[in-house]
Structures are given as structure tokens and as C-alpha cells.
Amino acid sequence: MCSGCAIDLVKAEGFAESLVDMINKGALSMMVSIGHQTGLFDQMSELKKFDSKMLAEHSGLNERYVREWLKAMAVGKIVELDLETGEYLLPDEHAAFLTRKQGSDNIALYTQYIPVLASVEQEVIDCFKNGGGVPYSSYPRFHEVMAEDSGQTILEPLLDKVIPLIPGLHQRLKRGIRVLDIGCGRGRAIIKLAEVFPKSQFLGIDLCHEPLENARKEVGEKRLTNIQFEQADLTRYRPSGKFDLITAFDAIHDQARPDLVLETIFDSLSEDGDFLMQDIDGSEEVQNNLDHPFSPLLYTISTMHCMTVSLAQGGMGLGTLWGVEQATRMLKSAGFTQIKENRLEHDPMNCYFTIKK
């Protein structure tokens, strides 16, 4: 505190308390991530009251670690502790947002981003000092978490909520069309479409080798013959032929050059084709995001991943919250004239753009 400055002590103490709360919740988010990855929340939801030994036996995990983890869950008010018996309980109201059986309501999934991003903290700090960016190769679990994320927001509602955003698309896919997926990752969305619509042909393109290997393995196991994957940088790469449908699920904003990728998409789309782009539903202006329920997470993801991986490629580094305004401007600059924004109830974090030439 500076001498002579008038300090609002109530405001200062309130801020200090909020910092303590932030540190506690940051630590707790790592514990929730562990609970999600180990399936402990799913196991607890099957039990009524339990102690660490019972939960460890039920889940097949080490009791000592389960015991310590349960204590963190108790003080974090995620599970309830019976003071008389020493047993724990996961309330149904909490299980509704912590277990896999809840589908897209499972918020525990998103806590995984915290430890994943924390793993590159020192590399990002170096970028603060020297510029540049952190490459995709520095994120060993990011594609795995993204695949699970898309499993909730895209895969589960794909056929009954996402595809119907484009009138007649279901029938066209059934008859047989060419489909290109940009930034396909592990390809879970188009693999599902390839299974359901065997007469359509699918091509997935991604910059990274690791997720494509997983995609090809799944395609091989399912013996699908109407889907292929290519590793390529769409800043320079041009796929051959025209496509009747092009999709990009949470993939455009962290490209090195989103403007050039959108131009490639425009050139690759047939004259009456459709472009379906799912991307972050936020504004390019920070003042418009002050009340956004996910803005602290999104700006953190931007700093620790989306912005920096783009800069690592010498790109624009637009970041996660590049904004629907900038997205629309870039789509128009690429040549698109029909742009519609759609919001789906199951996915409060994203906007679904349906786009035509």
C-alpha cells in the first residue's frame, strides 16, 4: 500500500478473500479433473453412503489416494460428510453435473483443461518474455480432452440437433454427398456421419499427426470405406475437387491464418453447398464479455493454447474470443454472403454458423 493513499479497506479485504477463494477453487478443479478421469464420480453415483475403502474397492483404485481425494471433495463441498459415521455422500444434485451419464450436462469434463494448460505454463511465460508461441506438440493430452469435449457438444447431438440446422441436409447425406471436415482432430464427428450415411464420402483434414492416427485406427476397426484423413496445413493446402458440405467444429479461430483457411473453404465449396462452422460464442470486445459465464476460462485457454499455437506457426494469434463480429467479417471477406448464427441450448459456449455462398 502506498503512503498517503486512501484505501478502501472493505474493498481490499474483499479482494483478498476472493483471491483466496480463487486459489482454493483452482486447486479443487484439479481434484475434480482427477475424479472425472478416474471415474470416481461415476462410481460414487452408484453408491449411497460410502467410506474411502468401499469407494476404492468399488472403483478398483488405491485406497490411500482415494481417501485423500475424498477429503478434498468434502472440504470443497462437492461431497457431503456424515460427521457421526465418517461416511461420504455425493448428492444427486451434484452428480447431475459430474457424471458421464448426464451427457452434455457433465461440467467435470471441462476441469481437465486446467492441468493440461498448466503443463505448458513455463513455455508460455517464456513467450511473454521473448514472443513466439507454444506448438501443438507441447500439449500431450489436449487432443484427448478436445475429443471428449466434442463428444458432449457435437457427437451426442449431431444427428438430432446439429445436422437439422441445415434444412434438407439429412436427406442429402442419405443420398450421398462429398463432405470435408476442417481441423477434424480424432475425427469423431465425421466417423459417426460416415457410419450413418454410407453413400456419402468424407475427408477429414488436421494439422497434427497424433489425432489422425487415432482416427485412422477407429476407421480401421469399424471397417469404414467411405472416409479418409489427410495431414495438412490449410493455410497453403488445397483439397482436390468440390464439396457439398464443409464442417469446422471449434477449429477456425486457432488456425495460423483463419482468413486464408476460410478462403480455401469458400473455393472448395460447391456453388449450392453448405458450410457449418461451430466456434466460440463471444465478442471481440472485452467489455461485451464481462458477464460471459465462461469468459475467464476462455481467455485463459486463449492465452495458454489457441492464441499461442497460432503464433507458434507465425500466424495471426486471434485467440479463442476472436468474436462473432470478426468471424462474420472474415466470412464475408472470404466471399460468403449468407451467414446465419444459431445457438443450441445444450452448448452455451458456442455459436453454430450456417453459411452459404
C-alpha positions in Angstrom: 0.0 0.0 0.0 1.3 3.5 -0.9 1.7 6.1 1.9 -0.9 8.8 1.7 -3.3 6.8 -0.5 -6.9 6.5 0.6 -7.5 2.7 0.7 -11.0 1.3 0.9 -10.2 -1.4 3.5 -13.5 -3.3 2.9 -12.8 -3.4 -0.8 -9.2 -4.5 -0.2 -10.2 -7.3 2.3 -13.0 -8.4 0.0 -10.5 -8.7 -2.9 -8.0 -10.6 -0.7 -10.8 -13.1 0.2 -11.7 -13.5 -3.5 -8.0 -14.4 -4.2 -8.0 -17.0 -1.5 -11.3 -18.4 -2.9 -9.8 -18.4 -6.4 -6.7 -20.3 -5.3 -8.8 -22.9 -3.4 -11.1 -23.3 -6.4 -8.2 -23.6 -8.8 -6.7 -26.4 -6.6 -10.2 -28.0 -6.4 -10.6 -28.0 -10.2 -7.6 -30.3 -10.4 -9.2 -32.7 -7.9 -12.4 -32.6 -9.9 -10.4 -33.4 -13.1 -8.9 -36.4 -11.3 -12.3 -37.5 -10.2 -13.6 -37.3 -13.8 -10.6 -39.1 -15.4 -10.6 -41.9 -12.8 -14.4 -42.4 -13.0 -14.7 -41.7 -9.3 -17.8 -39.5 -9.7 -19.4 -42.2 -11.8 -18.7 -44.8 -9.2 -19.9 -42.6 -6.3 -23.2 -42.0 -8.0 -23.8 -45.8 -7.9 -23.3 -45.9 -4.1 -25.3 -44.4 -1.4 -23.1 -43.7 1.6 -19.5 -44.9 1.5 -16.1 -44.6 3.0 -12.7 -44.5 1.2 -12.2 -48.2 1.5 -15.7 -49.0 0.0 -15.2 -46.5 -2.8 -11.7 -47.7 -3.6 -12.9 -51.3 -3.8 -15.8 -50.3 -6.0 -13.6 -48.4 -8.3 -10.5 -50.6 -8.3 -8.3 -47.7 -7.2 -5.7 -47.2 -4.5 -7.4 -46.6 -1.1 -4.8 -44.1 0.2 -5.2 -41.8 -2.8 -9.0 -42.2 -2.7 -9.0 -41.3 1.0 -7.1 -38.1 0.5 -9.1 -37.1 -2.6 -12.3 -37.6 -0.7 -11.1 -35.2 2.0 -10.6 -32.6 -0.7 -14.1 -33.2 -2.1 -15.5 -32.8 1.4 -13.9 -29.5 2.3 -14.7 -28.3 -1.2 -18.4 -29.0 -0.5 -18.6 -31.4 -3.5 -19.4 -34.4 -1.4 -21.2 -34.4 1.9 -19.6 -35.8 5.1 -21.6 -37.6 7.8 -19.9 -36.4 11.0 -21.3 -39.2 13.0 -20.3 -42.2 10.8 -17.5 -40.6 8.8 -19.2 -41.7 5.6 -19.5 -39.7 2.4 -22.4 -39.0 0.1 -22.5 -37.5 -3.4 -25.8 -35.6 -3.6 -27.9 -36.3 -6.7 -27.9 -32.5 -7.3 -24.1 -32.6 -7.7 -24.0 -35.9 -9.6 -26.2 -34.3 -12.2 -23.2 -32.2 -13.3 -20.3 -34.5 -12.5 -21.1 -37.9 -14.1 -20.8 -39.2 -17.6 -24.4 -40.5 -17.7 -25.6 -36.9 -17.7 -24.2 -36.3 -21.2 -23.7 -32.6 -22.1 -24.6 -31.5 -18.6 -21.3 -33.1 -17.3 -19.2 -30.0 -16.4 -16.5 -32.1 -14.7 -15.1 -32.7 -18.2 -14.0 -29.1 -18.6 -11.9 -29.1 -15.5 -9.3 -31.2 -17.4 -8.3 -28.1 -19.3 -6.8 -26.6 -16.2 -4.0 -29.2 -15.6 -3.5 -29.6 -19.4 -2.9 -25.8 -19.8 -0.8 -25.7 -16.6 1.6 -28.2 -18.1 2.9 -25.5 -20.6 3.0 -22.6 -18.1 6.8 -22.2 -18.3 6.8 -22.2 -22.1 4.1 -19.6 -22.2 5.9 -17.4 -19.7 9.0 -17.6 -22.0 6.7 -16.3 -24.8 5.7 -13.4 -22.6 9.4 -12.5 -22.4 10.6 -13.4 -25.9 7.5 -13.6 -28.1 6.7 -16.5 -30.3 4.3 -19.3 -29.4 4.0 -22.8 -28.0 3.5 -25.5 -30.6 0.8 -28.2 -30.6 3.4 -30.8 -29.8 3.7 -29.4 -26.3 0.2 -30.5 -25.4 0.2 -34.3 -25.0 -3.4 -34.6 -23.7 -5.1 -31.7 -25.5 -6.4 -33.7 -28.4 -7.7 -36.3 -26.0 -9.6 -33.7 -23.9 -10.9 -32.0 -27.1 -12.2 -35.3 -28.4 -14.1 -35.9 -25.2 -15.4 -32.3 -25.2 -16.6 -32.6 -28.8 -18.2 -35.9 -27.8 -20.5 -34.0 -25.5 -21.1 -30.8 -27.6 -21.0 -32.3 -31.1 -21.2 -36.1 -31.2 -24.2 -36.7 -28.9 -26.5 -34.1 -30.5 -25.0 -34.3 -34.0 -27.9 -36.1 -35.8 -30.9 -34.6 -34.0 -29.7 -31.0 -33.2 -26.7 -30.0 -35.4 -27.4 -31.6 -38.8 -31.1 -30.2 -38.8 -29.7 -26.7 -38.6 -29.3 -27.0 -42.4 -32.7 -27.8 -44.0 -32.7 -31.0 -46.1 -29.1 -31.9 -45.2 -30.1 -35.2 -43.6 -31.8 -36.3 -46.9 -28.8 -35.2 -49.0 -26.3 -37.1 -46.8 -28.5 -40.1 -47.1 -28.5 -39.9 -50.9 -24.7 -39.3 -51.0 -22.6 -36.1 -51.0 -19.0 -35.1 -50.5 -18.1 -33.8 -47.0 -14.9 -32.1 -45.8 -14.2 -31.6 -42.1 -11.6 -28.9 -41.3 -9.5 -29.4 -38.2 -11.1 -32.8 -37.7 -8.9 -33.9 -34.7 -9.7 -37.5 -33.9 -12.5 -37.4 -36.5 -15.3 -38.5 -34.2 -18.0 -36.4 -35.8 -17.3 -37.4 -39.4 -16.7 -41.0 -38.4 -20.2 -41.1 -36.9 -21.6 -39.5 -40.1 -19.7 -42.0 -42.2 -21.3 -44.8 -40.3 -24.8 -43.4 -40.5 -24.6 -42.2 -44.2 -22.6 -44.9 -46.1 -23.4 -43.4 -49.5 -21.6 -40.1 -48.7 -17.8 -39.6 -48.9 -15.9 -38.0 -46.1 -12.5 -36.4 -45.8 -11.0 -35.1 -42.6 -8.0 -32.7 -42.5 -5.9 -31.8 -39.5 -2.5 -30.2 -38.9 -1.4 -32.8 -36.3 -0.3 -36.4 -36.7 -1.4 -37.8 -33.4 -5.2 -37.3 -33.6 -5.2 -38.6 -37.2 -3.6 -41.8 -36.2 -6.3 -42.3 -33.6 -8.9 -41.5 -36.3 -7.5 -44.0 -38.8 -7.3 -46.7 -36.1 -11.0 -46.2 -35.3 -11.9 -46.2 -39.0 -10.0 -49.5 -39.5 -11.7 -51.1 -36.5 -15.1 -50.1 -37.9 -14.1 -51.1 -41.4 -15.4 -47.9 -43.0 -14.5 -47.4 -46.6 -16.2 -44.0 -47.2 -13.8 -41.9 -45.1 -10.2 -40.7 -45.4 -7.9 -38.4 -43.4 -5.1 -36.2 -44.5 -2.5 -34.3 -42.5 -2.1 -30.8 -44.0 -1.8 -27.1 -43.2 -4.9 -25.4 -44.8 -3.1 -22.1 -44.9 -1.4 -23.5 -48.0 -3.1 -26.8 -48.9 -5.9 -27.0 -51.3 -8.0 -30.2 -51.3 -9.0 -31.5 -54.7 -12.5 -31.2 -56.1 -15.6 -29.5 -54.6 -17.5 -30.5 -51.5 -21.2 -30.3 -50.9 -20.8 -29.8 -47.1 -17.8 -28.5 -45.2 -17.7 -28.5 -41.4 -15.4 -26.9 -38.9 -16.1 -27.8 -35.3 -14.3 -25.4 -32.9 -11.3 -25.3 -35.3 -11.1 -22.0 -37.2 -10.1 -19.4 -34.5 -6.8 -21.1 -33.6 -5.6 -21.6 -37.2 -2.5 -19.7 -38.1 -4.4 -17.8 -40.8 -8.1 -18.1 -40.3 -8.7 -15.7 -43.2 -6.8 -17.9 -45.7 -8.5 -21.1 -44.4 -11.9 -19.5 -44.9 -10.9 -18.6 -48.4 -9.9 -22.2 -49.0 -13.2 -23.3 -47.7 -15.0 -20.9 -50.0 -13.1 -22.1 -53.0 -13.6 -25.8 -52.1 -17.4 -25.5 -51.5 -19.8 -26.3 -54.4 -22.0 -23.4 -55.6 -25.0 -24.7 -53.7 -23.0 -26.3 -50.8 -23.2 -25.5 -47.1 -20.5 -24.6 -44.6 -21.3 -25.4 -41.0 -18.9 -23.7 -38.5 -19.1 -24.2 -34.8 -17.0 -21.6 -32.9 -16.8 -19.7 -29.6 -19.9 -17.6 -28.9 -18.3 -14.4 -27.6 -17.4 -10.9 -28.6 -14.1 -9.5 -29.9 -14.6 -6.6 -27.4 -13.7 -7.5 -23.8 -16.4 -5.1 -22.4 -19.0 -7.3 -24.0 -17.6 -10.4 -22.3 -17.6 -9.1 -18.8 -20.7 -11.1 -17.9 -20.0 -14.1 -20.2 -20.3 -17.1 -17.9 -17.1 -18.7 -19.4 -15.0 -15.7 -20.2 -12.3 -16.3 -17.6 -11.8 -19.8 -18.8 -11.9 -18.8 -22.5 -9.3 -16.0 -22.1 -7.1 -18.4 -20.2 -7.5 -21.1 -22.9 -6.7 -18.4 -25.4 -3.5 -17.3 -23.7 -2.4 -20.8 -22.9 -3.4 -22.6 -26.2 -5.4 -21.1 -29.0 -3.5 -17.8 -29.4 -0.1 -19.2 -28.7 -0.3 -22.3 -31.1 -1.3 -19.9 -33.9 1.7 -17.6 -33.1 3.9 -20.6 -33.0 3.2 -21.1 -36.7 3.8 -17.4 -37.4 0.1 -16.8 -37.5 -2.4 -14.1 -36.6 -2.9 -15.3 -33.0 -6.5 -14.2 -32.9 -7.3 -16.1 -29.8 -10.3 -18.0 -28.5 -12.5 -15.0 -28.2 -11.9 -13.6 -31.7 -15.6 -12.8 -31.6 -18.6 -13.5 -33.7 -18.2 -10.0 -35.2 -14.7 -10.8 -36.5 -15.8 -14.2 -37.6 -18.6 -12.7 -39.7 -16.3 -10.1 -41.2 -13.8 -12.8 -42.2 -16.6 -15.0 -43.7 -17.8 -12.1 -45.8 -14.2 -11.2 -46.9 -13.8 -14.8 -48.0 -16.8 -14.4 -50.3 -19.7 -15.8 -48.2 -23.0 -13.8 -48.4 -25.5 -16.0 -46.5 -24.5 -16.2 -42.8 -26.8 -17.3 -40.0 -26.0 -17.6 -36.3 -27.6 -20.4 -34.4 -27.5 -21.1 -30.7 -28.3 -24.5 -29.2 -29.5 -25.0 -25.7 -27.1 -27.9 -24.9 -24.0 -25.8 -25.8 -23.8 -22.3 -24.2 -20.2 -21.9 -25.1 -20.5 -22.0 -28.9 -22.3 -20.4 -31.8 -23.3 -22.5 -34.8 -22.9 -20.6 -38.1 -24.8 -22.0 -41.1 -23.2 -20.4 -44.2 -23.7 -20.5 -48.0 -22.1 -18.7 -50.9 
